[in-house]
Amino acid sequence: MKSNRCILPSLREQSVVRQKRDTLIDLRYGWLAAWLMVIGLVVVWRAQNLAALGTTNDEGAYLMWATLPLEGYPLYRETQAVQPPLFFEYIGLALRLGGRTLEAGRWAVLLSFVGLLAVTGWLAYQANRWLGALVAAVMMALSPLLFTVAGLVLAEVPATTLAVGSLACALLFWKLDHRSWLFGSGACLALSLLVKASHPFMLAPLGLLILARRSSLKDSPAGLARLNLWNRLDWRNVVLDGLSWLAGFALPLVWALLSYDTPALLQQVVLFRGDLRAAMPGSWAETGRHFYTFMTSHGALSLLALAGLVAGAQSGSGPRGSRPDSRVLFWVWLVWLLAAVGLLGWHSPLFYHHLAVMIPPLALLGANGVASLGWSREKLLGRRGLGLVLVGVAALNLPAAVEANQATVSGVTGGREQEALKLLQAVSSPDDFLMGDSQLLIFMAGRRTPPSMGDVALVAVKAGWQTSAKMTALTEAYRSPAVVQWALRLPWLPDYLAWVQENYLAHRVWDNDHIIYFGPRLRPGEPIPNEQSIRLGESLDLRGYHLTEPLLPGQDLNLRIFWEARAPLDRDYTVFVQLLDENGSLVASRDSQPLGGYFPTTAWPAGEVVTDVVALPLPADLAPGRYRLITGMYLLETLERLPASTGEDFITLTTLEVGSRE
């Protein structure tokens, strides 16, 4: 009987333990589900706007530098790209897999944002379990700045993801004591710098975390504040740790130097930064304005981070009752934030989107602030009352953060940009190189800029890397059919803009800042392809044509026709282009006003050669063989064709061969 009485309590205790274990498992999966739900909602929310048409010129430069290598123009050797190569490789992969669209590039950045939330959430979990991971995810998701750059083809998010990954690897080394994680940490930071050199300050928190593993800091109940770190280091292992980390750090850098034209890479990526800093030294007032804008637009995040700092200051090392990991990580988050602020203060020129590097440490400190409150009534009413007030104020600011995010995604344009895309596609062919200060608009039109043009950014103009003479020479060399003035950069090159206005026959104006010039004027003595002179009507001459080959069924026949008006025209004529088989039957045709209607014949200046661009779609089932290509003009009102001097109402351009797709 006595033994039975001993067994029964034991069974009850086991049942209680099982119930507690099951409850903890349920809570754990509940937190995990909430965390995943936050990430899923952010992705869905942001993905709705990935196809929105924006005019961020930085996106255009990145997309163009990622596209040109796909077309056989190697980075740095034949292109001028003033950023490290890895981001272009990443976006280039996205363009190969998802098509050469703006949306494909933005999806690549959004996926890296998911990685950033995951890695930062794991770090927050190590310090404050699932509550910390959830708070960090929510605060980063509601950051107006991070929300914006997570949906643009910019390098900030992928670079930050890799930098945070380097810290996660260092923490795994700290916990598991295996140097392979140090190797991975060094490699992640090097890869981050090869995406964008915006996180060299990560050496500070990384160094602290690695040194902590070789000191008594890991087991110190008082934390860093009462530890003489320097005198308690195991220097032999510190050196081996450092060498392991440096080996991982060096490997991606060696790969980059061996994979690209090293002198060109160093000149365009490194020397450009020196010229840029000399040309635009910045000012403390401007830097302060950026920080002020960031803090006011991220009030919730800032106040929660302040709550985390208050909690850490009260306990001497971190939230009371935390595990040793949390005490160390509090100092790592703090050093991380201070190092980021220090580098941003030194950086010149500083742009607002650069401040995105501050968001992960702020979110982790904010998670500390929420976790420090605890859930018991005593703690809520205890000395953490100040932290509770701060978090309450932060919660009141959350609607403002949501409103700022909504303003960001709704602040896109569409009307004039959509019209501009149609114009660019009408006045140029897919294989043309266009000039201008909006590479994004040119990319979205399915066109390219000359490989050596580089970015027509204000910083490049001020640093002397973009000049009127260079732009003029490239425009002439590539015979650009259009020049885009869209991003307020060409007015900083007044000589080039004056040259464009003189050498293009037509332009379309949306307002004083958004103009597209097209219809390049032929230079005196410039040869015309397949030159001839055939009269059409009384005042028009066909002067020549240029045809892009090879010709395959299902593709466009890209044709340029050179016309000249001997006298001003008072009627708008429609140009027709037709493909006839050997029996004279029509197999393909295209009718349109010249240059898609953007340059009607009544606007043609007398004595000038006008280049019309025609894309004639060939049927997918077109049989291989020889065909005749004809053209002419007619009045749309009467369908009456103009007679040609050949005695017919059309002009035969050439007989051509259509190949087989097999």
Residue pairs with C-beta under 8 A, 6 or more apart in sequence:
27 130
28 130
31 129
31 130
31 131
31 133
31 134
32 130
34 130
34 134
35 121
35 130
35 133
35 134
35 137
38 117
38 134
38 137
38 138
38 141
39 114
39 117
39 118
39 137
39 141
41 141
42 113
42 117
42 141
42 147
43 110
43 114
46 110
46 113
46 147
46 150
46 151
46 409
47 107
47 110
48 409
49 151
49 409
49 412
50 102
50 103
50 106
50 107
50 110
50 151
51 102
51 103
52 409
52 412
52 414
53 102
53 412
53 413
53 414
53 417
53 418
53 444
54 152
54 412
54 413
54 440
55 413
55 417
55 438
55 440
55 441
55 486
55 487
56 152
56 154
56 440
57 437
57 438
57 439
57 440
57 455
57 456
57 457
57 487
57 489
58 152
58 154
58 455
58 457
59 102
59 105
59 152
59 153
59 154
59 440
60 438
60 439
60 440
60 441
60 442
60 443
61 81
61 439
61 455
61 457
62 83
62 87
62 88
62 91
62 105
62 153
62 154
62 155
63 91
63 95
63 102
63 105
63 153
63 439
63 440
63 443
64 439
64 442
64 443
64 448
64 449
65 75
65 79
65 81
65 83
65 88
66 87
66 88
66 89
66 91
66 92
66 95
66 105
67 92
67 95
67 100
67 443
67 448
68 75
68 78
68 79
68 448
68 451
69 75
69 79
69 88
69 92
70 92
70 95
70 96
70 100
71 448
73 79
73 451
74 260
74 261
75 81
75 85
75 88
75 260
75 265
76 85
76 260
76 261
76 264
76 265
76 268
76 269
77 260
77 261
77 264
78 451
78 452
79 451
79 452
79 454
80 268
80 451
80 452
80 453
80 454
80 465
81 88
81 268
81 269
81 454
82 268
82 269
82 272
82 454
82 455
82 460
82 465
83 155
83 196
83 269
84 193
84 194
84 195
84 196
84 197
84 256
84 269
85 194
85 256
85 259
85 260
85 265
86 191
86 194
86 195
86 252
86 256
87 155
87 158
87 159
87 195
87 196
90 108
90 158
90 195
91 105
91 108
91 153
93 108
94 104
94 105
94 107
94 108
95 101
95 104
95 105
97 104
98 104
98 107
98 108
100 446
102 153
102 440
102 443
102 444
105 153
106 151
106 152
106 153
108 153
108 158
109 149
109 150
109 151
109 152
109 153
109 154
109 157
109 158
110 150
110 151
112 157
112 158
112 161
113 146
113 150
113 157
113 161
115 161
115 165
116 140
116 157
116 160
116 161
116 164
116 360
117 137
117 140
117 141
119 161
119 164
119 165
119 168
120 136
120 137
120 140
120 164
120 360
120 363
120 364
121 133
121 134
121 136
121 137
122 133
122 168
123 136
123 164
123 167
123 168
123 171
123 329
123 364
124 132
124 133
124 135
124 136
124 137
124 363
124 364
124 367
125 132
125 133
126 171
126 325
126 326
126 329
127 318
127 322
127 325
127 326
127 329
127 330
127 333
127 364
127 367
127 368
127 371
128 135
128 319
128 322
128 326
128 367
128 368
128 370
128 371
129 371
131 367
131 370
131 371
132 364
132 367
132 368
132 370
132 371
133 367
135 304
135 363
135 366
135 367
135 370
135 371
136 363
136 364
136 366
136 367
139 300
139 301
139 304
139 362
139 363
139 366
139 367
140 146
140 359
140 360
140 363
141 147
142 300
142 301
142 398
142 401
142 402
142 405
143 298
143 301
143 359
143 363
143 401
144 297
144 298
144 401
144 404
144 405
144 408
145 294
145 297
145 298
145 352
145 353
145 355
145 356
145 359
146 157
146 356
146 359
147 405
147 408
147 409
148 353
148 408
149 156
149 157
149 353
149 356
150 157
151 409
154 353
155 195
155 196
155 198
156 196
156 198
156 353
156 354
156 356
156 357
157 356
158 195
158 196
159 192
159 193
159 195
159 196
159 198
159 199
160 192
160 198
160 199
160 356
160 357
160 359
160 360
161 192
162 188
162 189
162 191
162 192
162 195
163 188
163 189
163 192
163 198
163 199
163 202
163 357
164 360
165 188
165 192
166 184
166 185
166 186
166 187
166 188
166 189
166 192
166 202
166 206
167 185
167 202
167 205
167 206
167 209
167 332
167 336
169 181
169 182
169 184
169 185
169 188
170 181
170 182
170 185
170 206
170 209
170 210
171 209
171 329
172 178
172 181
173 179
173 181
173 182
173 185
173 210
173 213
173 241
174 209
174 210
174 212
174 213
174 218
174 328
175 325
177 213
179 240
179 241
179 244
180 244
182 210
182 241
182 244
182 245
182 248
183 244
183 245
183 247
183 248
184 248
185 206
185 245
185 248
186 244
186 245
186 246
186 247
186 248
186 249
186 250
187 248
187 249
187 251
187 252
188 248
189 199
189 202
189 203
189 206
189 249
190 248
190 249
190 250
190 251
190 252
190 253
191 252
192 198
192 199
192 202
193 199
193 200
194 252
194 253
194 256
198 354
198 357
199 357
200 343
201 336
201 339
201 340
201 342
201 343
201 357
202 336
202 339
203 339
204 335
204 336
204 338
204 339
205 332
205 333
205 335
205 336
205 339
206 245
208 331
208 332
208 335
209 328
209 332
210 238
210 241
210 242
210 245
211 217
211 229
211 233
211 238
212 218
212 229
212 328
213 241
214 233
214 234
214 237
214 238
214 241
215 227
215 229
215 232
215 233
215 234
216 227
216 232
217 223
217 224
217 227
217 229
217 232
217 328
218 324
218 328
219 324
220 226
220 227
220 324
220 327
221 324
222 316
222 317
223 316
223 317
223 318
223 327
223 328
223 330
223 331
224 317
224 327
224 328
224 331
225 316
225 317
226 316
256 265
257 265
272 463
272 465
275 463
275 464
275 465
276 349
276 459
276 460
276 462
276 463
277 348
277 349
278 463
279 459
279 462
279 463
279 464
280 348
280 349
280 459
280 462
280 463
281 348
282 347
282 348
282 349
282 350
286 350
287 344
287 345
287 350
290 350
290 351
290 352
290 354
290 355
291 344
291 355
293 352
294 352
294 355
294 358
295 302
297 401
297 404
298 359
298 362
298 401
299 394
299 397
299 400
299 401
300 394
300 395
300 397
300 398
300 400
300 401
301 359
301 362
301 363
301 366
301 394
301 401
302 362
303 390
303 391
303 393
303 394
303 397
304 362
304 365
304 366
304 367
304 369
304 370
304 390
304 391
304 394
305 337
305 361
305 362
305 363
305 365
305 366
305 369
306 369
306 390
307 366
307 368
307 369
307 370
307 372
307 386
307 387
307 390
307 391
307 394
308 330
308 333
308 364
308 365
308 366
308 367
308 368
308 369
308 370
308 372
309 334
309 365
309 369
310 369
310 386
310 387
310 390
311 318
311 319
311 320
311 368
311 369
311 372
311 384
311 387
312 318
312 319
312 330
312 334
312 368
312 372
314 320
314 383
314 384
315 322
315 372
317 327
317 330
317 331
318 326
318 327
318 328
318 329
318 330
318 331
318 368
319 326
319 330
319 368
319 371
319 372
320 372
321 374
322 330
322 371
326 368
329 364
330 365
330 368
333 361
333 364
333 365
333 368
334 361
334 365
336 360
336 361
336 364
337 358
337 361
337 362
337 365
340 357
340 358
340 361
341 358
343 357
344 350
344 354
344 355
344 357
344 358
347 354
349 459
366 394
369 387
369 390
369 391
370 391
372 384
372 387
373 379
373 380
373 384
373 387
373 388
373 391
374 380
374 384
380 388
416 510
416 514
417 441
419 510
420 441
420 445
420 484
420 486
420 508
420 510
420 514
420 516
421 441
421 444
421 445
422 596
423 482
423 508
423 516
423 518
423 596
423 598
424 434
424 441
424 442
424 445
424 447
424 482
424 484
424 516
425 445
425 446
425 447
425 596
426 595
426 596
426 597
426 598
426 613
427 481
427 482
427 518
427 519
427 595
427 596
427 598
427 599
427 613
428 434
428 445
428 447
428 481
428 482
428 518
428 613
429 481
429 548
429 558
429 560
429 613
429 615
430 446
430 447
430 556
430 558
431 548
431 558
432 447
432 448
432 480
432 481
433 447
433 448
433 449
433 450
433 478
433 480
434 442
434 445
434 447
434 448
434 449
434 480
434 481
434 482
434 483
434 484
435 449
435 450
435 453
435 471
435 474
435 475
435 478
435 480
435 482
435 483
435 484
436 442
436 449
436 456
436 482
436 483
436 484
436 485
436 486
436 490
436 516
437 456
437 484
437 485
437 486
437 487
437 488
437 489
437 490
438 484
438 486
438 487
439 449
439 455
439 456
441 484
441 486
442 448
442 449
442 484
450 474
450 477
450 478
450 480
452 474
453 470
453 471
453 474
454 460
454 465
454 466
455 466
456 466
456 471
456 487
456 489
456 490
457 466
457 489
458 489
458 492
460 466
461 467
461 489
461 492
461 493
462 492
466 493
467 493
468 493
468 494
468 495
468 496
468 499
469 495
471 493
471 496
472 495
472 496
472 499
474 480
475 483
475 499
475 500
476 523
479 520
480 520
481 518
481 519
481 520
481 611
481 613
482 516
482 517
482 518
483 490
483 500
483 504
483 516
483 517
483 518
484 516
485 491
485 497
485 500
485 513
485 514
485 515
485 516
485 517
486 513
486 514
486 515
486 516
488 513
490 496
490 497
490 500
491 497
500 517
501 507
501 517
502 521
503 520
503 521
504 517
504 518
504 519
504 520
504 521
505 518
505 519
505 520
505 521
505 599
505 604
505 605
505 608
505 610
506 517
506 518
506 519
506 595
506 598
506 599
506 603
507 515
507 516
507 517
507 518
508 515
508 516
508 518
508 598
509 515
518 595
518 598
518 599
519 595
519 599
519 610
519 611
520 611
521 608
522 528
522 608
522 609
522 611
528 543
528 544
528 562
528 609
529 544
529 545
529 546
529 560
529 562
530 544
530 545
530 546
530 653
530 654
531 543
531 544
532 542
532 543
532 544
533 541
533 542
533 543
534 541
534 542
534 644
534 645
534 646
534 651
535 541
535 644
535 645
536 542
536 632
536 633
536 642
536 643
536 644
536 645
536 651
537 633
537 642
537 643
539 565
539 566
539 567
539 569
540 563
540 564
540 565
540 566
540 569
540 573
540 601
540 633
540 642
541 563
541 564
541 566
542 561
542 562
542 563
542 631
542 651
543 562
543 563
543 564
543 609
544 561
544 562
545 559
545 560
545 561
545 562
545 631
545 653
545 654
546 559
546 560
546 562
547 557
547 558
547 559
547 560
547 629
547 653
547 654
547 656
548 557
548 558
548 559
549 656
550 659
551 557
551 618
551 656
551 657
551 658
551 659
552 618
552 658
552 659
552 660
552 661
553 618
553 619
553 620
553 621
553 622
553 623
553 624
553 658
553 660
553 661
554 618
554 619
554 620
554 622
554 661
555 617
555 618
556 615
556 616
556 617
556 618
557 579
557 588
557 615
557 616
557 617
557 618
557 629
558 613
558 614
558 615
558 616
559 577
559 613
559 614
559 615
559 616
559 629
559 653
560 611
560 612
560 613
560 614
561 575
561 577
561 611
561 612
561 614
561 631
561 653
562 609
562 610
562 611
562 612
563 594
563 604
563 609
563 610
563 612
564 607
564 608
564 609
564 610
565 601
565 604
565 605
565 606
565 607
565 608
565 610
566 606
566 607
567 606
568 602
568 604
568 605
568 606
569 601
569 602
569 604
570 602
571 601
571 602
571 635
572 593
572 600
572 601
572 602
572 636
573 601
573 633
573 634
573 635
573 642
574 591
574 592
574 593
574 633
574 634
574 635
574 636
575 591
575 592
575 593
575 594
575 612
575 614
575 631
575 632
575 633
576 589
576 590
576 591
576 631
576 632
576 633
576 634
576 650
577 589
577 590
577 591
577 614
577 616
577 629
577 630
577 631
578 586
578 588
578 589
578 590
578 629
578 630
578 631
578 650
579 586
579 587
579 588
579 589
579 616
579 618
579 627
579 628
579 629
580 586
580 587
580 627
580 628
580 629
580 630
581 587
581 625
581 627
581 628
582 625
582 626
582 627
582 628
584 628
587 619
587 622
587 627
588 616
588 617
588 618
588 619
588 622
589 616
590 614
590 615
590 616
590 617
592 614
593 600
594 600
594 601
594 604
594 610
594 612
595 612
595 613
596 613
599 610
601 633
604 610
618 658
622 658
623 658
624 657
624 658
624 659
624 660
625 657
625 658
626 655
626 656
626 657
626 658
627 655
627 656
627 657
627 658
628 652
628 654
628 655
628 656
629 652
629 653
629 654
629 655
629 656
630 650
630 651
630 652
630 653
631 650
631 651
631 653
632 641
632 642
632 644
632 649
632 650
632 651
633 641
633 642
634 640
634 641
634 642
641 649
641 650
642 649
643 649
644 650
644 651
646 652
